[in-house]
């Protein structure tokens, strides 16, 4: 679960503790993340670079594991057909709090602000 806090033009997402503990072998092969917005300066934003907050990743050192991983934004089109996916990859860390930058083949739409994305656990760099 998450809640949203807005201050001026910035949006902050805080993750709440889960209400139950998850089993280690649940079968989810991706990490959950939230699309926070585009990389931006005070007056200009770069829509080709998306900022993602990965759940459980709270430091710059923790982002090292996710560099190069594939990212999927799954959405259902308005026509009601089957779900579609927009693919990208994590390119580098952003700041000191575990946020990462990702670039997608097609830029994510602004409608996706605050929505979930999936950070796949491949390709492996081990």
C-alpha positions in Angstrom: 0.0 0.0 0.0 1.1 3.5 -0.6 0.0 7.1 0.0 0.8 10.3 -1.8 2.1 13.5 -0.4 2.3 16.6 -2.6 4.4 19.7 -1.9 4.4 22.5 -4.5 5.2 20.9 -7.8 6.8 17.7 -6.4 5.1 14.4 -5.6 6.4 12.1 -2.9 5.4 8.5 -2.4 5.7 6.7 0.9 5.3 3.0 1.2 3.4 1.7 4.1 4.3 -1.5 5.8 2.4 -4.5 4.5 -0.5 -5.8 6.6 0.8 -9.4 6.4 4.1 -11.0 5.8 4.8 -12.4 2.4 6.1 -15.9 1.8 9.5 -16.2 0.2 8.3 -18.6 -2.5 5.2 -16.6 -3.5 6.2 -16.8 -7.2 6.6 -13.1 -8.1 9.5 -12.7 -10.4 9.7 -8.9 -10.3 10.2 -6.0 -7.8 7.4 -3.5 -7.5 8.1 0.2 -8.2 6.2 3.4 -8.6 6.6 5.8 -11.6 7.2 9.1 -9.8 7.6 11.4 -12.9 10.2 12.6 -15.3 13.7 13.8 -14.7 13.4 17.5 -14.4 15.0 20.8 -13.5 13.2 23.8 -12.1 11.6 24.8 -15.5 12.3 21.9 -17.9 11.6 18.2 -17.8 13.2 15.4 -19.7 10.4 13.1 -20.7 12.8 10.5 -22.1 14.0 9.7 -18.6 11.6 8.3 -16.0 12.1 8.3 -12.2 11.2 5.1 -10.4 11.0 4.4 -6.7 11.6 0.7 -6.1 10.0 -0.8 -3.1 12.5 -1.9 -0.4 15.4 0.0 -2.1 16.3 2.9 0.2 19.9 3.8 -0.5 22.2 4.5 -3.4 24.1 1.3 -2.7 20.9 -0.8 -2.9 20.2 0.5 -6.4 23.4 -1.2 -7.8 21.6 -4.5 -8.0 18.9 -3.0 -10.3 21.1 -1.4 -12.9 20.5 -2.9 -16.3 17.3 -4.6 -15.2 14.3 -4.6 -17.5 11.2 -2.5 -16.5 7.6 -3.2 -17.6 4.7 -0.8 -17.4 1.6 -3.0 -17.8 -1.6 -1.2 -18.7 -5.1 -2.0 -20.1 -6.0 0.1 -23.2 -9.3 2.0 -23.3 -10.6 -0.3 -26.1 -11.0 -3.1 -23.5 -8.6 -5.5 -25.3 -5.9 -7.5 -23.5 -3.3 -5.7 -21.4 -0.3 -4.1 -23.2 3.3 -3.6 -22.0 5.8 -0.8 -22.5 9.4 -2.0 -21.9 12.4 -0.1 -20.7 15.5 -0.5 -18.6 17.1 0.9 -15.5 20.1 3.1 -16.6 21.4 4.6 -13.3 20.6 5.8 -9.8 19.1 9.1 -9.0 19.9 10.8 -5.7 20.7 9.1 -2.4 17.3 7.6 -1.4 17.1 4.6 -3.8 15.4 6.3 -6.7 16.5 5.1 -10.2 16.3 6.5 -13.7 14.8 4.4 -16.4 14.5 4.8 -20.2 11.7 3.3 -22.1 11.4 2.4 -25.8 8.4 4.7 -25.9 8.2 7.4 -23.2 5.7 6.7 -20.5 2.6 8.8 -20.7 1.8 11.4 -17.9 -1.3 9.4 -17.1 1.0 6.8 -15.6 2.3 9.1 -12.8 2.0 7.3 -9.5 1.2 4.0 -11.2 3.0 0.7 -10.6 5.7 -0.6 -12.8 7.5 -3.9 -12.6 11.3 -4.2 -12.3 12.1 -7.6 -13.7 15.0 -9.6 -12.1 16.7 -10.1 -15.4 19.2 -9.8 -17.0 21.4 -11.0 -14.2 24.8 -9.3 -13.7 26.1 -12.0 -11.3 
